[in-house]
Each structure stands twice: as C-alpha cells, then as structure tokens.
Amino acid sequence: MPKVHFLNVKDGDCNIIEHTSGHVTVIDVCNAAPVDMVKEARSRLLAEATRRGLSGDFGQKDFPVNPISYMRERNFTSVFRFILTHPDMDHMDGIKEFFEEFSPGNFWDTDNCETKEFGEGSNGGFNEEDWTFYVGLRDDKPETNPKRLALYSGATGPFYNRRADGSDGGDGLNVLAPTKKLVEAANLCLDFNDCSYVLLYKTAGHRILFGGDSHDATWEHILENHKEDVTDVDLLIAPHHGRSSGRSYDFLETVNPTLTLFGNADSEHMAYRAFSSRGLPIITNNQAGCILVDAETNPMNVYITNETYAKKVNAIAYSLSSYPGYYYWGVVQR
C-alpha cells in the first residue's frame, strides 16, 4: 500500500504519502484554491489536446492539478498529518481551503517568525487569507484540531516513527532537519529555507528523502549527523523544487539518489548540471505531469500522468496502469 504522489502544482510543492497503516500524510500544498469545476474541466481538455502533439518540451507545467480535486477523485476523505516544510507561500497556497476540506488531525510546523505584507503586486498573487489562516495555527499553537507539533532533528514519537509499544516503525517518518539552532539562525537572518523540514521516509526497505527548501547549512548538519541514513537513497524529492538557488550540490556525492523528482521552474533556474554531471537521473513535473511511486514493490514502480512522455521513455512496456489517469514509466533501480 505505501505510495508517494508527487503532484504537478505550478511552481510549488505538494506531496502525498499513503502509509501502510492507512494514515495519509500531506507535505506542503500549492494550487489548492477554491475549485472552479468548469475551469478545471476546460483545462483538462486543453491539456489532453496539447500533450498529444508535444515532442521535446512536454509543457505539463501549464496544466497543474488542484490537490483538493486530485484527492477527492481518489477518494481521500481525511488527512492524518499535514507537514508545512517552511513558511513560503508556494508551500501553503490554498492551505485554508485544504484544511477545511480534509481536517488534518496533526500539523507539523516550525517556530519561525516570518511576516508577510500583502498588497497589489506583492507575494506573487498568493491569497492573504491563506497567510492569515497559517499565522493563526502557528501563533495560537493549538493542542487539538489540529494538534500542532514543531519537531527537530532526531525527534521520535508515536505514529510518525514509533509503534504503540514504543519500538521503531510507525509511519516511517524520520526528521533530519531542522535543528533548534537552524531555526534560530533563520529567524535572525529572515531567510527561512534553512529552517525547512527534511524528512526521510523509510518503508518496505526503501528510503525516500524529502528535501523541502533546505539550503547549505541544513545539509552540513545532515551529513554530519545523519550521513548513514542518507547515503545512496532510493528516491530524492529535490530541495527547492530542483532549482539551482545559488547553493552547493556537493551533498549529492553522498546522497547519490537512484532517481530524483524535480518540480517546476524555468529551465534556466533548474540545477540540471548538478545532477547530469554525476550521472543522476531526474524526472520533472514539466515532463511527467503528476508522478506516483509505488513503494510496495521492489524495485519501486513509477507511474506518470503524461501519456506522451511515458511512451517516449518506455515505448515497449508503456501501458495504462491500474491507477486511474496514470501510465507506467519505469522503476527506481540502479
């Protein structure tokens, strides 16, 4: 049953984990504005017509999904935990609507001091109501509905990485970052990338690493304190959506992912060279649309929503999968 959904949501992030326990974890959200069903239907028809004629640039960035619609269509009715990696709007775009729809029982946050000003032309056109809703959760620190947790590197607890009897396991979520020191430093310099969560999901013998928007100081901490955990991982959700971001990618020498998933950004801003120079394969949302990784299989099977790209990559084995709207792409295997 364990599956990871890597959604095509414009220039932001949204990941869904289906755990063996039946719990659902959502990491970040973007493009979850109130659903306009007519507009969505038109967009899907246009995407269908467009993708059939594409050859090089697969253009899926122009046809993002709404996470609320995506989850409704797949019969998700509730969310056990929602993790906000850090307080950037492209990671909480539509958070108010999302919480109203799925009522997460647990909310992972960081003790950041970020403030934002909204007005014409500011904050990329994001909704001020989402920011206000988030600040209410952050500053009021609810103990229930949802329960708010601000966790640090190495944290252990029931359900997320401990079973009811206290043994290792639970939902397999391990917090590698931030540390209290990283959060304090972010609050001082007002750059909140290095207070981002970095999570290692262990399931069925696989290791899947969620990079958030982590920057250099975070990776220095991880390589010093969690090197064994992140050496030669199976799957990496690229930090900062795969953007170059003026950062060091030396950590890839250790992490050495079998496959990396990139989000969306203009090509000139993507860190293609950091991966290609090391012979590390990637898939982008712009190529694949949404990506579904079946972590129950060994090796893990990968499915994508862009039929054209699936055919191009794997014309022989390509087929419509058992997952509605998805096509077989290949496996995560060295």
C-alpha positions as a Markdown table, in Angstrom:
| # | Residue | x | y | z |
|---|---|---|---|---|
| 1 | Met | 0.0 | 0.0 | 0.0 |
| 2 | Pro | 2.8 | 2.6 | 0.6 |
| 3 | Lys | 2.7 | 5.2 | -2.2 |
| 4 | Val | 4.1 | 8.6 | -2.8 |
| 5 | His | 2.2 | 11.1 | -5.0 |
| 6 | Phe | 4.3 | 14.0 | -6.4 |
| 7 | Leu | 1.8 | 16.5 | -7.7 |
| 8 | Asn | 2.2 | 18.9 | -10.6 |
| 9 | Val | 1.2 | 22.1 | -8.8 |
| 10 | Lys | 2.6 | 25.1 | -10.7 |
| 11 | Asp | 5.9 | 26.3 | -9.1 |
| 12 | Gly | 5.2 | 25.0 | -5.6 |
| 13 | Asp | 5.2 | 21.7 | -3.8 |
| 14 | Cys | 2.6 | 19.1 | -2.8 |
| 15 | Asn | 3.4 | 15.5 | -1.8 |
| 16 | Ile | 1.0 | 12.8 | -0.6 |
| 17 | Ile | 2.1 | 9.7 | 1.3 |
| 18 | Glu | -0.2 | 6.8 | 1.7 |
| 19 | His | 1.2 | 4.8 | 4.6 |
| 20 | Thr | 0.8 | 1.1 | 5.3 |
| 21 | Ser | -1.1 | 2.0 | 8.5 |
| 22 | Gly | -3.8 | 3.7 | 6.4 |
| 23 | His | -2.7 | 7.1 | 7.5 |
| 24 | Val | -2.3 | 9.9 | 4.9 |
| 25 | Thr | 0.5 | 12.5 | 5.2 |
| 26 | Val | 0.5 | 15.6 | 3.0 |
| 27 | Ile | 3.7 | 17.6 | 2.8 |
| 28 | Asp | 3.0 | 21.2 | 1.6 |
| 29 | Val | 0.3 | 22.3 | -0.6 |
| 30 | Cys | 0.1 | 24.6 | -3.7 |
| 31 | Asn | -2.6 | 25.5 | -6.2 |
| 32 | Ala | -5.4 | 24.4 | -3.8 |
| 33 | Ala | -7.5 | 27.5 | -4.3 |
| 34 | Pro | -11.3 | 27.0 | -4.2 |
| 35 | Val | -12.2 | 24.6 | -7.0 |
| 36 | Asp | -13.8 | 26.0 | -10.2 |
| 37 | Met | -15.0 | 22.8 | -11.7 |
| 38 | Val | -15.9 | 24.3 | -15.1 |
| 39 | Lys | -12.5 | 26.0 | -15.4 |
| 40 | Glu | -10.8 | 22.7 | -14.4 |
| 41 | Ala | -12.7 | 20.7 | -16.9 |
| 42 | Arg | -11.7 | 23.1 | -19.7 |
| 43 | Ser | -8.0 | 23.0 | -18.6 |
| 44 | Arg | -8.0 | 19.2 | -18.7 |
| 45 | Leu | -9.5 | 19.1 | -22.2 |
| 46 | Leu | -6.8 | 21.5 | -23.3 |
| 47 | Ala | -4.1 | 19.5 | -21.6 |
| 48 | Glu | -5.3 | 16.4 | -23.4 |
| 49 | Ala | -5.3 | 18.0 | -26.8 |
| 50 | Thr | -1.9 | 19.7 | -26.2 |
| 51 | Arg | 0.1 | 16.7 | -24.8 |
| 52 | Arg | -0.5 | 14.6 | -27.9 |
| 53 | Gly | 1.4 | 17.0 | -30.1 |
| 54 | Leu | 4.4 | 17.5 | -27.8 |
| 55 | Ser | 7.8 | 16.2 | -28.6 |
| 56 | Gly | 10.6 | 18.0 | -26.7 |
| 57 | Asp | 9.2 | 20.4 | -24.1 |
| 58 | Phe | 6.4 | 18.4 | -22.6 |
| 59 | Gly | 4.7 | 21.5 | -21.2 |
| 60 | Gln | 2.9 | 20.0 | -18.3 |
| 61 | Lys | 3.7 | 23.0 | -16.1 |
| 62 | Asp | 0.9 | 24.8 | -18.0 |
| 63 | Phe | -1.7 | 22.2 | -16.7 |
| 64 | Pro | -1.3 | 21.9 | -13.0 |
| 65 | Val | -3.7 | 19.9 | -10.8 |
| 66 | Asn | -5.6 | 21.2 | -7.8 |
| 67 | Pro | -4.7 | 18.9 | -4.9 |
| 68 | Ile | -8.2 | 19.1 | -3.5 |
| 69 | Ser | -9.7 | 17.8 | -6.7 |
| 70 | Tyr | -7.0 | 15.3 | -7.1 |
| 71 | Met | -7.6 | 13.8 | -3.6 |
| 72 | Arg | -11.4 | 13.9 | -4.0 |
| 73 | Glu | -11.2 | 12.0 | -7.2 |
| 74 | Arg | -9.1 | 9.3 | -5.5 |
| 75 | Asn | -11.5 | 9.0 | -2.5 |
| 76 | Phe | -9.2 | 10.6 | 0.1 |
| 77 | Thr | -11.6 | 11.8 | 2.8 |
| 78 | Ser | -9.2 | 12.9 | 5.6 |
| 79 | Val | -5.6 | 13.6 | 6.3 |
| 80 | Phe | -3.8 | 12.3 | 9.4 |
| 81 | Arg | -1.0 | 14.8 | 9.3 |
| 82 | Phe | -0.1 | 17.9 | 7.3 |
| 83 | Ile | 3.5 | 19.0 | 7.2 |
| 84 | Leu | 4.4 | 22.5 | 6.2 |
| 85 | Thr | 8.1 | 22.4 | 5.5 |
| 86 | His | 8.6 | 26.1 | 5.9 |
| 87 | Pro | 6.6 | 29.4 | 5.7 |
| 88 | Asp | 6.8 | 30.2 | 1.9 |
| 89 | Met | 3.6 | 30.9 | 0.2 |
| 90 | Asp | 4.3 | 28.4 | -2.6 |
| 91 | His | 4.1 | 25.7 | 0.1 |
| 92 | Met | 0.8 | 26.9 | 1.6 |
| 93 | Asp | -1.1 | 28.1 | -1.4 |
| 94 | Gly | -4.7 | 27.1 | -0.6 |
| 95 | Ile | -4.0 | 25.9 | 2.9 |
| 96 | Lys | -7.2 | 27.3 | 4.4 |
| 97 | Glu | -9.4 | 25.6 | 1.8 |
| 98 | Phe | -7.3 | 22.4 | 2.1 |
| 99 | Phe | -7.8 | 22.2 | 5.9 |
| 100 | Glu | -11.5 | 22.9 | 5.6 |
| 101 | Glu | -11.8 | 20.1 | 3.2 |
| 102 | Phe | -9.6 | 17.4 | 4.8 |
| 103 | Ser | -9.3 | 18.4 | 8.5 |
| 104 | Pro | -5.8 | 17.2 | 9.2 |
| 105 | Gly | -5.5 | 15.8 | 12.8 |
| 106 | Asn | -1.8 | 16.8 | 13.1 |
| 107 | Phe | 0.1 | 19.8 | 11.9 |
| 108 | Trp | 3.9 | 19.9 | 11.7 |
| 109 | Asp | 5.3 | 23.4 | 11.7 |
| 110 | Thr | 8.4 | 25.3 | 12.6 |
| 111 | Asp | 8.7 | 28.1 | 15.2 |
| 112 | Asn | 9.6 | 30.7 | 12.7 |
| 113 | Cys | 8.9 | 34.5 | 13.0 |
| 114 | Glu | 8.2 | 35.1 | 9.3 |
| 115 | Thr | 5.9 | 38.0 | 8.5 |
| 116 | Lys | 4.4 | 39.0 | 5.1 |
| 117 | Glu | 2.9 | 42.1 | 3.6 |
| 118 | Phe | 0.1 | 41.8 | 1.1 |
| 119 | Gly | -1.0 | 44.3 | -1.5 |
| 120 | Glu | -1.2 | 44.8 | -5.2 |
| 121 | Gly | 1.7 | 43.0 | -6.9 |
| 122 | Ser | 3.1 | 41.6 | -3.7 |
| 123 | Asn | 3.7 | 38.0 | -2.7 |
| 124 | Gly | 3.3 | 36.6 | -6.2 |
| 125 | Gly | -0.5 | 37.0 | -6.2 |
| 126 | Phe | -1.0 | 34.5 | -3.3 |
| 127 | Asn | -4.1 | 34.7 | -1.1 |
| 128 | Glu | -3.7 | 36.7 | 2.1 |
| 129 | Glu | -6.4 | 34.6 | 3.7 |
| 130 | Asp | -4.0 | 31.6 | 3.5 |
| 131 | Trp | -1.3 | 33.5 | 5.3 |
| 132 | Thr | -3.7 | 34.7 | 8.0 |
| 133 | Phe | -5.0 | 31.2 | 8.5 |
| 134 | Tyr | -1.5 | 29.8 | 8.8 |
| 135 | Val | -0.4 | 32.5 | 11.3 |
| 136 | Gly | -3.4 | 31.6 | 13.4 |
| 137 | Leu | -2.2 | 28.0 | 13.6 |
| 138 | Arg | 1.4 | 29.0 | 14.2 |
| 139 | Asp | 0.9 | 31.6 | 16.8 |
| 140 | Asp | -2.1 | 30.1 | 18.7 |
| 141 | Lys | -0.3 | 26.8 | 18.8 |
| 142 | Pro | -3.4 | 24.6 | 19.1 |
| 143 | Glu | -3.2 | 21.4 | 21.1 |
| 144 | Thr | -6.1 | 19.8 | 19.2 |
| 145 | Asn | -7.9 | 20.3 | 15.9 |
| 146 | Pro | -5.2 | 20.1 | 14.6 |
| 147 | Lys | -2.5 | 19.2 | 17.1 |
| 148 | Arg | 0.5 | 21.4 | 16.3 |
| 149 | Leu | 4.0 | 19.9 | 16.5 |
| 150 | Ala | 7.3 | 21.7 | 16.0 |
| 151 | Leu | 9.8 | 18.9 | 15.7 |
| 152 | Tyr | 13.6 | 18.9 | 15.5 |
| 153 | Ser | 16.2 | 16.6 | 14.0 |
| 154 | Gly | 16.2 | 13.2 | 15.6 |
| 155 | Ala | 12.7 | 13.6 | 17.1 |
| 156 | Thr | 10.8 | 10.4 | 18.0 |
| 157 | Gly | 7.2 | 9.9 | 18.7 |
| 158 | Pro | 4.1 | 7.7 | 18.4 |
| 159 | Phe | 2.7 | 7.1 | 15.0 |
| 160 | Tyr | 5.3 | 9.0 | 12.9 |
| 161 | Asn | 8.3 | 6.8 | 13.7 |
| 162 | Arg | 7.3 | 4.7 | 16.8 |
| 163 | Arg | 4.7 | 1.9 | 17.2 |
| 164 | Ala | 2.3 | 1.9 | 20.1 |
| 165 | Asp | 4.7 | -0.3 | 22.1 |
| 166 | Gly | 7.5 | 2.3 | 21.6 |
| 167 | Ser | 9.5 | 0.3 | 19.1 |
| 168 | Asp | 10.8 | 1.7 | 15.8 |
| 169 | Gly | 8.4 | 1.9 | 12.9 |
| 170 | Gly | 5.1 | 3.7 | 12.9 |
| 171 | Asp | 4.7 | 5.6 | 9.7 |
| 172 | Gly | 8.4 | 5.6 | 9.0 |
| 173 | Leu | 8.8 | 9.4 | 9.0 |
| 174 | Asn | 12.2 | 10.5 | 10.4 |
| 175 | Val | 13.1 | 14.1 | 10.9 |
| 176 | Leu | 16.6 | 15.0 | 9.8 |
| 177 | Ala | 16.2 | 18.8 | 9.9 |
| 178 | Pro | 15.7 | 21.4 | 11.1 |
| 179 | Thr | 17.6 | 21.8 | 14.4 |
| 180 | Lys | 16.7 | 24.4 | 17.0 |
| 181 | Lys | 19.9 | 26.2 | 16.0 |
| 182 | Leu | 18.9 | 26.3 | 12.3 |
| 183 | Val | 15.5 | 27.7 | 13.2 |
| 184 | Glu | 17.1 | 30.4 | 15.4 |
| 185 | Ala | 19.5 | 31.3 | 12.7 |
| 186 | Ala | 16.7 | 31.6 | 10.2 |
| 187 | Asn | 14.8 | 33.9 | 12.5 |
| 188 | Leu | 17.8 | 36.1 | 12.8 |
| 189 | Cys | 18.6 | 36.4 | 9.1 |
| 190 | Leu | 15.0 | 36.2 | 8.0 |
| 191 | Asp | 15.9 | 33.6 | 5.4 |
| 192 | Phe | 13.7 | 30.6 | 6.2 |
| 193 | Asn | 15.0 | 28.0 | 3.8 |
| 194 | Asp | 17.4 | 26.6 | 6.4 |
| 195 | Cys | 14.6 | 26.1 | 8.9 |
| 196 | Ser | 12.9 | 23.8 | 6.4 |
| 197 | Tyr | 11.9 | 20.2 | 7.3 |
| 198 | Val | 14.0 | 17.5 | 5.6 |
| 199 | Leu | 12.3 | 14.1 | 6.1 |
| 200 | Leu | 13.4 | 10.6 | 5.5 |
| 201 | Tyr | 10.6 | 8.2 | 4.8 |
| 202 | Lys | 11.5 | 4.5 | 5.4 |
| 203 | Thr | 9.1 | 1.9 | 4.1 |
| 204 | Ala | 9.3 | -1.6 | 2.7 |
| 205 | Gly | 13.1 | -1.5 | 2.6 |
| 206 | His | 13.1 | 1.8 | 0.6 |
| 207 | Arg | 14.4 | 5.2 | 1.7 |
| 208 | Ile | 12.7 | 8.3 | 0.2 |
| 209 | Leu | 14.2 | 11.7 | 1.1 |
| 210 | Phe | 12.0 | 14.9 | 1.0 |
| 211 | Gly | 14.3 | 17.9 | 0.7 |
| 212 | Gly | 11.9 | 20.8 | 1.4 |
| 213 | Asp | 13.6 | 24.0 | 0.6 |
| 214 | Ser | 16.7 | 23.1 | 2.6 |
| 215 | His | 19.9 | 25.0 | 1.9 |
| 216 | Asp | 23.6 | 24.6 | 2.6 |
| 217 | Ala | 23.6 | 24.8 | 6.4 |
| 218 | Thr | 20.9 | 22.2 | 6.6 |
| 219 | Trp | 22.9 | 19.7 | 4.5 |
| 220 | Glu | 26.1 | 20.4 | 6.6 |
| 221 | His | 24.0 | 19.3 | 9.6 |
| 222 | Ile | 22.6 | 16.2 | 7.9 |
| 223 | Leu | 25.9 | 15.0 | 6.5 |
| 224 | Glu | 27.5 | 15.4 | 10.0 |
| 225 | Asn | 24.7 | 13.7 | 11.9 |
| 226 | His | 22.7 | 11.5 | 9.6 |
| 227 | Lys | 25.2 | 10.5 | 6.9 |
| 228 | Glu | 24.5 | 6.8 | 7.0 |
| 229 | Asp | 20.7 | 7.4 | 6.7 |
| 230 | Val | 21.1 | 9.5 | 3.5 |
| 231 | Thr | 23.8 | 7.6 | 1.7 |
| 232 | Asp | 22.6 | 6.1 | -1.6 |
| 233 | Val | 18.9 | 6.8 | -1.1 |
| 234 | Asp | 16.4 | 5.3 | -3.5 |
| 235 | Leu | 14.4 | 8.5 | -4.2 |
| 236 | Leu | 15.1 | 12.2 | -3.6 |
| 237 | Ile | 12.4 | 14.9 | -3.8 |
| 238 | Ala | 14.8 | 17.6 | -4.8 |
| 239 | Pro | 15.4 | 20.5 | -2.5 |
| 240 | His | 13.8 | 23.8 | -3.6 |
| 241 | His | 11.9 | 22.1 | -6.4 |
| 242 | Gly | 15.2 | 21.3 | -8.2 |
| 243 | Arg | 16.2 | 25.0 | -8.6 |
| 244 | Ser | 19.9 | 25.9 | -8.5 |
| 245 | Ser | 19.3 | 28.6 | -6.0 |
| 246 | Gly | 22.9 | 29.6 | -5.7 |
| 247 | Arg | 23.6 | 26.7 | -3.5 |
| 248 | Ser | 26.1 | 23.8 | -3.2 |
| 249 | Tyr | 25.1 | 20.4 | -4.5 |
| 250 | Asp | 28.1 | 18.6 | -3.0 |
| 251 | Phe | 25.7 | 16.7 | -0.8 |
| 252 | Leu | 24.8 | 14.7 | -3.9 |
| 253 | Glu | 28.1 | 12.9 | -3.7 |
| 254 | Thr | 26.8 | 11.2 | -0.5 |
| 255 | Val | 23.0 | 11.1 | -1.1 |
| 256 | Asn | 23.6 | 9.7 | -4.6 |
| 257 | Pro | 19.9 | 9.1 | -5.3 |
| 258 | Thr | 18.8 | 6.4 | -7.7 |
| 259 | Leu | 16.1 | 8.8 | -9.0 |
| 260 | Thr | 15.3 | 12.4 | -8.3 |
| 261 | Leu | 12.0 | 14.3 | -8.8 |
| 262 | Phe | 12.0 | 17.9 | -9.8 |
| 263 | Gly | 9.2 | 20.4 | -9.6 |
| 264 | Asn | 8.5 | 23.2 | -12.0 |
| 265 | Ala | 10.6 | 26.3 | -12.8 |
| 266 | Asp | 12.0 | 28.0 | -15.8 |
| 267 | Ser | 14.7 | 25.8 | -17.3 |
| 268 | Glu | 17.5 | 28.3 | -16.7 |
| 269 | His | 16.8 | 28.2 | -13.0 |
| 270 | Met | 17.0 | 24.4 | -12.7 |
| 271 | Ala | 20.0 | 22.5 | -11.3 |
| 272 | Tyr | 20.2 | 20.1 | -14.2 |
| 273 | Arg | 24.0 | 20.2 | -14.4 |
| 274 | Ala | 24.5 | 19.3 | -10.7 |
| 275 | Phe | 22.7 | 16.0 | -11.4 |
| 276 | Ser | 23.7 | 15.3 | -15.0 |
| 277 | Ser | 27.4 | 15.7 | -14.2 |
| 278 | Arg | 27.1 | 13.0 | -11.6 |
| 279 | Gly | 25.0 | 10.7 | -13.8 |
| 280 | Leu | 21.9 | 11.1 | -11.6 |
| 281 | Pro | 18.6 | 10.6 | -13.5 |
| 282 | Ile | 15.7 | 13.0 | -12.9 |
| 283 | Ile | 12.1 | 13.4 | -13.8 |
| 284 | Thr | 10.4 | 16.8 | -13.8 |
| 285 | Asn | 6.8 | 17.7 | -13.4 |
| 286 | Asn | 7.0 | 19.6 | -16.7 |
| 287 | Gln | 7.8 | 16.3 | -18.4 |
| 288 | Ala | 5.7 | 13.9 | -16.4 |
| 289 | Gly | 2.8 | 15.8 | -15.0 |
| 290 | Cys | 2.0 | 14.1 | -11.7 |
| 291 | Ile | 4.2 | 11.2 | -10.6 |
| 292 | Leu | 3.1 | 8.2 | -8.5 |
| 293 | Val | 5.7 | 6.0 | -6.9 |
| 294 | Asp | 4.5 | 2.6 | -5.7 |
| 295 | Ala | 6.8 | 1.9 | -2.7 |
| 296 | Glu | 5.2 | -1.5 | -2.0 |
| 297 | Thr | 7.1 | -3.1 | -5.0 |
| 298 | Asn | 10.8 | -3.9 | -5.1 |
| 299 | Pro | 12.1 | -2.2 | -7.2 |
| 300 | Met | 9.6 | 0.7 | -6.9 |
| 301 | Asn | 7.4 | 1.2 | -9.9 |
| 302 | Val | 6.9 | 4.7 | -11.2 |
| 303 | Tyr | 3.8 | 6.0 | -13.0 |
| 304 | Ile | 3.1 | 9.4 | -14.6 |
| 305 | Thr | 0.1 | 11.2 | -16.0 |
| 306 | Asn | 1.6 | 12.4 | -19.2 |
| 307 | Glu | 1.0 | 9.6 | -21.7 |
| 308 | Thr | 3.3 | 11.2 | -24.4 |
| 309 | Tyr | 6.3 | 11.2 | -22.1 |
| 310 | Ala | 5.5 | 7.7 | -20.8 |
| 311 | Lys | 5.5 | 6.4 | -24.4 |
| 312 | Lys | 8.7 | 8.2 | -25.3 |
| 313 | Val | 10.6 | 6.8 | -22.3 |
| 314 | Asn | 9.3 | 3.3 | -22.4 |
| 315 | Ala | 7.5 | 2.6 | -25.6 |
| 316 | Ile | 7.7 | -1.2 | -25.2 |
| 317 | Ala | 6.4 | -1.6 | -21.6 |
| 318 | Tyr | 4.3 | 1.5 | -21.7 |
| 319 | Ser | 0.7 | 0.8 | -20.8 |
| 320 | Leu | -2.2 | 2.3 | -18.9 |
| 321 | Ser | -1.7 | 1.4 | -15.3 |
| 322 | Ser | -4.2 | 0.2 | -12.7 |
| 323 | Tyr | -4.0 | 3.7 | -11.2 |
| 324 | Pro | -6.6 | 5.9 | -13.0 |
| 325 | Gly | -5.1 | 8.5 | -15.2 |
| 326 | Tyr | -1.5 | 7.2 | -14.8 |
| 327 | Tyr | 0.8 | 5.4 | -17.2 |
| 328 | Tyr | 3.8 | 3.2 | -16.5 |
| 329 | Trp | 7.2 | 5.0 | -16.7 |
| 330 | Gly | 9.7 | 2.5 | -15.2 |
| 331 | Val | 11.3 | 1.5 | -12.0 |
| 332 | Val | 13.6 | 3.0 | -9.3 |
| 333 | Gln | 16.6 | 0.8 | -9.8 |
| 334 | Arg | 20.3 | 1.3 | -10.0 |
